[in-house]
Amino acid sequence: MASLKEVKTRINSVQSTRKITSAMKMVASAKLHKAQGAIENMLPYQRKLNKILTNFLSADLPVESPYVVERPVKRVAIVAFSSNGSLCGAFNANVLKLFLQTVGEYRELGQDNILIYPVGRKIEETIKKLGFFPQGSYQQFADKPNYSEAAALAHTLMDLFVNKEVDRVELIYHHFKSIGIQELLRERYLPIDLSDMGNQDAESGVVNDYIVEPSAEQLIADLIPQVLSQKIFTAALDSNASEHAARVLAMQVATDNANELIQELTKQYNKTRQQAITNELLDIVGGSMA
């Protein structure tokens, strides 16, 4: 059995750890509050903007967009969102798992035909270890999402697709639903998928009949870059909020575990101390009777 000093040392150590995890939970909660507000304000706007675009492209108009063209996939780009830091539970492990699954599906294309855009230090370090060459570094974007960086990345991806340097672009990121639920998503970014929106319109009875001014060509030229840039920005906000939520939960679990361990160690300390006192009393009584 451990000595009183050893048990006391462990109690002090766990108490110190509890202070750290509790403080980290408070910091993550404060960051989550801000990130949650940002994504909750952005999502309705992004969804409505995306619906306008897909409804318009699905309409019977004489204009076609190069961003909806389906081609045989010979080269693919993957944008994966992770965190820069750790201590957020299985957040990064889940991203990595889905990323490896996605890469596995395109393995036959060859490593040179899989372009990876890592948003976050964890996924960037991982792909380097796997032998991939990241197409840029976006660690600052992962910590503090901003529209200008999102637009720059979106235009890079759009140029690659229009110039036929890639035939498909996919996004991997966490969607923030609540503090307890972060849904890992894999979405097709390019070409734009119109099938789902077409089904929704059929069910709701919406007729895509538009009068466009000044021209359909001008509307497409203005709307598509804005929608696709907004999509990258929203994904970054989603991932950022999900990271903080995952860290809040992880630190809460760690704090709860520390509390339980402190209780167990305190019981062990009291039991050991009581036994030591009993032994001393027995020695005293035994000595007086001798």
SVG drawing of the C-alpha trace seen along z (x, -y; Angstrom):
<svg xmlns="http://www.w3.org/2000/svg" viewBox="-47 -46 54 54">
<polyline fill="none" stroke="black" stroke-width="0.4" points="0.0,0.0 1.2,-3.5 2.5,-5.7 0.6,-8.8 3.2,-11.0 2.8,-9.3 -1.0,-9.5 -0.9,-13.2 1.5,-13.9 -0.9,-12.3 -3.9,-14.3 -2.0,-17.5 -1.0,-16.6 -4.5,-15.7 -5.8,-19.0 -3.3,-20.9 -4.4,-19.1 -8.1,-19.9 -7.3,-23.6 -5.8,-23.5 -8.7,-21.6 -11.2,-23.8 -9.5,-26.9 -9.2,-25.5 -12.9,-24.7 -13.7,-28.3 -11.5,-29.7 -13.0,-27.3 -16.5,-28.2 -15.8,-31.9 -14.4,-31.3 -17.3,-29.0 -19.9,-31.7 -18.3,-34.0 -17.9,-31.3 -21.4,-30.0 -22.8,-33.4 -20.8,-33.8 -21.9,-30.5 -25.5,-30.9 -25.7,-34.3 -23.9,-33.1 -25.7,-29.8 -29.1,-31.1 -27.6,-33.7 -25.3,-31.1 -28.1,-28.6 -30.4,-31.1 -27.7,-32.4 -26.9,-28.8 -30.6,-28.1 -31.0,-31.2 -28.0,-30.0 -29.0,-26.4 -32.6,-27.4 -31.4,-29.8 -29.0,-27.3 -31.8,-24.7 -34.1,-27.1 -34.8,-26.8 -32.4,-29.6 -30.2,-29.7 -27.1,-30.2 -24.9,-27.4 -22.2,-27.7 -18.8,-25.9 -19.1,-25.3 -21.9,-22.7 -20.1,-20.6 -19.6,-17.0 -16.4,-15.4 -14.7,-12.0 -12.6,-12.4 -8.9,-12.3 -7.7,-14.8 -9.3,-15.8 -8.8,-18.5 -9.6,-17.9 -10.0,-20.7 -9.9,-19.3 -10.6,-21.4 -8.9,-20.6 -7.8,-22.5 -4.4,-24.0 -4.3,-22.8 -5.1,-19.5 -7.1,-18.6 -10.4,-18.6 -11.3,-14.9 -11.7,-13.0 -12.2,-16.1 -9.0,-15.8 -8.9,-12.0 -12.4,-12.0 -11.3,-14.4 -8.2,-12.3 -10.2,-9.1 -12.7,-10.6 -9.8,-12.2 -7.9,-8.8 -11.2,-7.2 -11.6,-9.9 -8.0,-9.6 -8.4,-5.8 -11.3,-6.2 -9.1,-8.2 -6.0,-6.2 -6.1,-4.8 -5.7,-8.3 -2.2,-8.4 -0.8,-10.6 0.2,-13.4 -3.5,-13.8 -4.8,-14.3 -4.3,-17.9 -4.8,-18.6 -5.6,-22.0 -5.2,-21.5 -6.9,-24.1 -5.4,-23.7 -2.0,-22.6 -3.1,-19.0 -4.2,-17.9 -1.3,-19.7 1.2,-17.8 -0.5,-14.6 -0.6,-14.8 3.1,-15.7 3.8,-12.5 1.8,-10.5 4.0,-11.8 1.6,-14.4 2.7,-17.9 0.1,-20.4 -1.1,-23.1 -0.4,-26.0 -0.7,-26.5 -3.9,-27.8 -3.3,-27.7 -4.2,-31.3 -7.4,-30.7 -8.3,-27.8 -7.9,-29.9 -9.5,-33.1 -11.7,-32.6 -12.0,-35.6 -13.8,-36.2 -10.8,-37.5 -8.8,-34.3 -11.9,-32.2 -12.4,-34.1 -8.8,-33.7 -9.0,-29.9 -12.3,-29.7 -11.0,-31.5 -8.0,-29.2 -10.3,-26.2 -12.6,-27.8 -9.7,-28.6 -8.4,-25.0 -11.8,-23.6 -12.6,-25.9 -9.1,-25.4 -9.7,-21.6 -6.7,-21.2 -9.0,-19.3 -12.3,-17.6 -13.8,-17.6 -13.3,-19.5 -14.5,-18.1 -14.7,-19.6 -14.3,-17.7 -15.3,-19.6 -17.4,-19.5 -20.8,-21.1 -21.8,-22.6 -25.3,-21.6 -25.0,-22.1 -22.4,-22.0 -22.9,-18.2 -23.2,-17.4 -20.7,-18.2 -21.5,-16.4 -18.5,-15.5 -19.4,-16.2 -18.0,-15.4 -19.4,-17.6 -18.9,-18.1 -17.9,-21.7 -17.3,-21.6 -19.0,-20.9 -22.1,-22.4 -24.7,-19.7 -28.1,-20.7 -29.9,-17.4 -30.9,-17.8 -32.3,-21.3 -34.2,-20.1 -35.9,-17.4 -36.7,-20.0 -38.3,-22.3 -40.4,-19.5 -41.7,-18.6 -42.5,-22.1 -44.1,-23.0 -41.7,-25.8 -41.4,-26.8 -38.1,-28.3 -39.3,-31.1 -37.0,-34.1 -36.8,-37.5 -33.1,-38.5 -31.6,-41.9 -29.2,-43.1 -28.5,-39.6 -28.3,-35.9 -24.6,-35.9 -23.8,-38.8 -25.8,-37.3 -23.9,-34.0 -20.6,-35.8 -21.4,-37.8 -23.3,-35.2 -21.3,-32.1 -17.9,-33.4 -19.8,-35.0 -21.7,-31.8 -18.6,-29.6 -16.5,-32.0 -19.3,-32.1 -19.3,-28.3 -15.6,-28.1 -16.0,-30.9 -19.1,-29.1 -17.2,-25.8 -14.3,-27.5 -16.7,-29.1 -18.5,-25.7 -15.2,-23.9 -14.0,-26.6 -17.2,-26.5 -17.1,-22.7 -13.5,-22.7 -14.3,-24.9 -17.4,-22.8 -15.4,-19.6 -12.8,-21.2 -15.4,-22.3 -16.7,-18.7 -13.2,-17.2 -12.2,-19.5 -15.5,-18.9 -14.9,-15.2 -11.3,-15.6 -12.4,-17.8 -15.1,-15.3 -12.5,-12.5 -10.1,-14.5 -12.9,-15.1 -13.6,-11.4 -9.9,-10.5 -9.5,-13.1 -12.4,-11.5 -10.9,-8.0 -7.4,-9.2 -8.8,-11.1 -10.6,-7.9 -7.4,-6.0 -5.4,-8.7 -7.9,-8.6 -8.0,-4.8 -4.2,-4.7 -3.9,-7.4 -6.5,-5.6 -4.6,-2.3 -1.4,-4.0 -2.9,-5.5 -4.5,-2.2 -1.1,-0.5 0.6,-3.1 -2.1,-2.7 -1.7,1.1 2.1,0.7 1.6,-1.6 -0.9,0.7 1.3,3.7 4.3,1.9 2.4,0.9 1.3,4.5 4.8,5.9"/>
</svg>
